[in-house]
Amino acid sequence: MTAPNQPERHAEGLESAIRRRRMRRNFQEDAIDEQLLDRILDLARRAPSAGHTQATEFVVLRTPSATNRYWDTTLPTERRKSFRWDGLLRAPVLVLVCTRPSAYTQRYSETDKSNTGRESGLDRWPVPYWWFDAGAAAQNLLLLAASNGLGACLFGPFDHETEIRKEFSIGEEQRIAAVIALGHPLPDEQGRSADRGWKPTVDVVHYID
């Protein structure tokens, strides 16, 4: 029999992770326990997706050789001298959060979805849910990192997506929505954007009766 207060304990754990989560940019070089990494990645993938398409995939760089290849591709040595967040380069794991937009038209051509008209092309999707769904999986991973005592930082591939796909043999149909650095955090200063603080709830939540 489930204890009456069990749901509250779970909710408090999630609330704590949400409140504590922030982008960390300074990491120890120590590896993340493999079982812990496997567990949080398995949970992170369990995010909602349109039509349960499940097109978000994680390409996990978890050795110094692999992470060095990423930084060599996106941040050449001459640029590192002026790079503000050198502790970010020590993160032992980089997770490339990938999505395949064509999976959505394929899924919506199946019998239970074919009457929606979304199967005829990506331009038939007013909201590109492949990005939305990849973001949901990424948020899962950020919160799981916080709840397990890890640091995490999400950033984009920016202008290097083509080079990253080539370096790690990622198919052209795959898009890289984000990169998430994971590791054991060290003290760091917050990014300049953190000074903006949080908007008041009344400016964000609009009730209509």
Sequence and secondary structure as in RCSB ss.txt:
>XXXX:A:sequence
MTAPNQPERHAEGLESAIRRRRMRRNFQEDAIDEQLLDRILDLARRAPSAGHTQATEFVVLRTPSATNRYWDTTL
PTERRKSFRWDGLLRAPVLVLVCTRPSAYTQRYSETDKSNTGRESGLDRWPVPYWWFDAGAAAQNLLLLAASNGL
GACLFGPFDHETEIRKEFSIGEEQRIAAVIALGHPLPDEQGRSADRGWKPTVDVVHYID
>XXXX:A:secstr
   TTHHHHHHHHHHHHHHH  B   B S    HHHHHHHHHHHT    GGG    EEEEE SHHHHHHHHHHHS
 HHHHTT S GGGGG SEEEEEEE THHHHHHTTSTTTGGGSGGG GGG SS HHHHHHHHHHHHHHHHHHHTT 
EEEEE  GGGHHHHHHHTT  TT EEEEEEEEE B      GGGGG    HHHH     
